[in-house]
Structure formats: structure tokens, C-alpha cells
Amino acid sequence: MGNLFRDRADAGRRLADALTDYQGRDDLVVLALPRGGVPVAFEVARALHAKLDVLIVRKLGAPYDKELAMGAIATGGTLHLERSVLRELQVSDAQLADVIARERVELARRELAYRGENPPAPVEGKTVIVVDDGIATGASMQAALKALRSRHPARIVVAVPVSPAGAQTDFEGIAHAFVSVLQPGWFTGISAFYGNFDQTTDEEVHACLAAARDWEHE
């Protein structure tokens, strides 16, 4: 099938086209899952004229395969575990605790690096679009939504360029809407749908957030 998105910016523009019903709302906030979700969400927020902020979440990679998610953590202490993965891999309590502790350190670092002293964007009573560069297991998005729900938004929309067929059923009851540009019947990983899927850097995240703050003050 080949690569269907040139890069994350291209994916963000195409995702924005699928979200035009939300354009111009004065209660709209776009939250990006760093790092890869930020350049995607930047294009969405710019097209919809919405505020952009980050929702920090860290995947809990399996001890012997860090790309395989056995859960995720998010700001505020939210923890989501993939129990079936933990059972299949026979991950011990000590191994899990070690991964959680390590990722909590990185989560705190990113909170300080990306937001500094700025408080999180207020979302209570607002429509919030949560964006990542794709969904594989859904663990990171599940943790992010659990953290977000504690802040009492009025409506939560999950929006990604690509996800496995049927992924929306994993978010029934915790998100009000699910938007995915592509939902292929075959799915080997998010990167298969990008021409350029290089890791997003902290510098790119800073640039996107700074540019978004500029247009909010125009």
C-alpha cells in the first residue's frame, strides 16, 4: 500500500480536514500527546483556530521490548495497565514498578521542559480534541483520557491520523467521539503509514507550542 502520510504535519492537515465541524468554536481546546502528537495537533489547532496545549503521557514499555506497551502513565498520577500483556509476558511486580518509576521521572522532566511555569490550559466545561500521531495498542490514549476526565471537560474527542480497524470501541464510554483518517484492516504499526516518521524532538515541541501561543495573541 505504501506510505500514506508524508510526515506528521501532512497527517495533521488531513486530520484537520476531518474535524472541520469543530472549526470556530470558542470553547475548543486541542491537547497533544508529546512528542509525536504535537506536530500533528499543531496543524489541527491552527486549522480550527483553537488553543493548543500538551497532555503529558508516557508509555510503559515491556522489559524486553520497549515498543510493546504494557500500559501508560499520565500527569496527575493516572495509571493504565494492559492486563493481558502483563499476563502474557509474565511481567513481575518488581519489573512493572521499575518501569513505572523510570517513566515518572521522564514525565516530570517533560512537564517542566514543555510547560515550564505555565499552568495547563483550562478545559473544564470545554470541548477537548485529544491528538496523537496514531493509535496502536491505545494504552497511551487510555491513560491520557483518564487524566483528562478528572479535569471535567464537557466533551472529549479522540482524533488521530491512523488506528487499527475497530479501535473506536476501546474508547466507548470515555470519549464522546472518535475520528481517525485511516483505519486499515491490516495494521503492523503506526510508522508504516508515514513516509517520514523520525522521532519528534523537544526542540520541535517547543517550536510548535511557541508558535501556537503567538497566534492565540493575534
C-alpha positions in Angstrom: 0.0 0.0 0.0 3.0 2.3 0.6 3.3 5.3 2.9 0.1 7.4 3.0 1.2 10.4 5.1 4.3 12.3 4.1 5.1 13.3 7.7 3.3 14.4 10.8 2.5 17.8 9.5 0.8 16.3 6.4 -1.1 13.9 8.7 -2.2 16.9 10.9 -3.6 18.8 7.9 -5.5 15.8 6.7 -6.8 15.1 10.2 -7.9 18.8 10.5 -9.9 18.3 7.3 -11.9 15.6 9.1 -12.6 17.9 12.0 -14.0 20.9 10.3 -17.3 20.6 12.2 -15.4 21.9 15.2 -13.9 25.0 13.5 -14.6 28.3 15.0 -15.9 27.1 18.4 -15.0 29.4 21.2 -14.9 26.5 23.7 -12.4 24.4 21.8 -9.0 23.2 23.1 -6.6 20.8 21.3 -4.4 18.7 23.5 -1.4 16.9 22.0 0.3 13.8 23.3 4.0 14.5 23.2 6.1 14.1 21.5 4.9 12.7 18.2 1.4 14.1 18.6 2.5 17.7 18.9 3.3 18.5 15.2 0.0 16.7 14.2 -2.0 18.7 16.8 -0.3 21.9 15.8 -1.8 21.6 12.3 -5.2 20.7 13.7 -5.2 23.6 16.2 -4.1 26.1 13.5 -6.8 25.0 11.1 -9.5 25.0 13.7 -8.3 28.3 15.4 -8.1 26.6 18.7 -5.8 26.8 21.8 -3.0 24.2 21.8 -1.6 22.5 24.9 0.1 19.2 25.8 -1.2 16.3 27.8 1.9 14.5 29.1 1.7 10.7 28.9 4.4 8.0 28.9 4.1 4.5 27.5 5.2 1.7 29.9 7.3 -0.4 27.6 7.7 -4.1 28.3 11.0 -5.1 29.9 12.4 -6.9 26.9 10.5 -4.9 24.1 10.2 -1.2 24.9 8.0 -0.7 21.9 5.3 -3.0 23.2 3.1 -1.1 25.6 2.1 -2.8 28.8 0.4 0.3 30.0 0.9 4.1 30.3 1.0 6.8 32.9 -0.2 10.5 32.6 0.1 13.7 34.5 -1.6 13.6 37.9 -0.7 10.0 38.7 -3.1 8.3 36.3 -2.1 4.7 35.5 -3.5 2.5 32.8 -2.3 -1.1 32.6 -2.8 -3.6 29.7 -3.5 -6.6 31.9 -3.5 -9.1 29.1 0.0 -8.0 28.0 1.3 -8.2 31.6 -0.1 -11.8 31.9 1.2 -12.9 28.5 4.7 -11.6 29.2 4.7 -12.7 32.9 5.9 -9.3 34.0 6.7 -9.3 37.7 5.5 -6.7 40.1 9.1 -5.6 40.6 9.7 -5.2 36.8 6.5 -3.2 36.5 7.4 -0.9 39.4 10.8 -0.3 37.9 9.4 0.8 34.6 6.7 3.0 36.2 9.3 4.7 38.4 11.6 5.4 35.4 8.8 6.8 33.3 7.5 9.0 36.1 10.9 10.7 36.1 10.7 11.3 32.4 7.1 12.5 32.7 8.1 15.1 35.3 11.0 16.2 33.1 8.7 16.8 30.1 6.1 18.7 32.2 8.9 21.1 33.2 10.5 21.2 29.8 7.4 21.8 27.7 5.2 23.9 30.0 7.7 25.5 32.4 5.8 27.6 34.9 2.7 27.9 32.6 -0.3 26.2 34.1 -2.2 23.6 32.0 -4.9 25.1 29.6 -8.2 25.2 31.4 -10.6 22.5 30.0 -13.5 22.4 32.4 -16.7 22.7 30.5 -14.9 22.8 27.2 -14.8 20.6 24.1 -11.4 19.0 24.0 -9.8 17.3 21.0 -7.0 14.9 22.1 -4.5 14.2 19.3 -1.7 11.7 18.8 0.2 10.7 15.6 -1.7 7.4 15.7 -3.0 4.6 17.9 -1.5 1.1 18.2 -2.5 -0.5 21.5 -4.3 2.5 22.7 -2.6 2.4 26.1 -1.2 5.9 26.0 -4.5 7.4 24.9 -6.4 5.5 27.5 -4.2 6.9 30.3 -4.4 10.4 28.8 -8.2 10.3 28.7 -8.4 9.1 32.3 -6.2 12.0 33.4 -8.3 14.4 31.3 -11.7 13.3 32.6 -10.6 14.3 36.1 -10.5 17.9 34.8 -14.2 17.8 33.8 -14.3 18.8 30.1 -17.8 18.9 28.6 -16.8 16.8 25.6 -13.8 14.7 24.6 -12.9 13.9 21.0 -10.1 11.4 20.2 -8.5 12.3 16.9 -5.6 10.5 15.2 -4.4 10.1 11.6 -4.4 6.3 11.8 -5.6 3.5 14.0 -6.5 -0.2 13.7 -9.9 -1.1 12.5 -12.4 -1.1 15.4 -10.1 0.9 17.7 -13.0 3.3 18.5 -14.7 0.5 20.6 -11.9 0.8 23.1 -12.9 4.4 23.9 -16.7 4.0 24.2 -17.8 5.5 27.4 -14.7 7.6 27.9 -14.8 9.7 24.7 -17.7 11.3 23.1 -16.4 11.0 19.5 -13.6 9.2 17.7 -12.0 10.4 14.5 -9.4 8.5 12.5 -8.4 9.4 8.9 -7.3 5.9 8.2 -8.5 2.6 9.8 -6.9 -0.2 7.7 -7.9 -3.8 8.1 -4.1 -4.6 8.3 -2.0 -2.9 10.9 1.7 -3.5 11.6 2.4 -0.2 13.4 1.9 3.5 13.1 5.2 4.1 11.2 4.0 2.0 8.3 1.7 4.8 7.3 4.2 7.6 7.3 7.0 8.4 4.8 8.9 10.3 7.4 8.3 9.0 11.0 11.5 10.4 12.6 11.3 10.9 16.3 10.0 14.4 17.2 12.5 16.3 19.3 12.0 18.5 22.3 13.0 21.5 20.1 10.2 20.7 17.7 7.7 20.5 20.6 8.9 23.9 21.9 8.6 25.5 18.4 5.1 24.3 17.9 3.9 25.4 21.4 5.6 28.8 20.9 4.0 29.4 17.5 0.6 28.4 18.9 1.0 30.9 21.7 1.7 33.6 19.1 -1.4 33.1 17.2 -3.5 33.0 20.4 -2.5 36.6 21.0 -3.2 37.8 17.5 
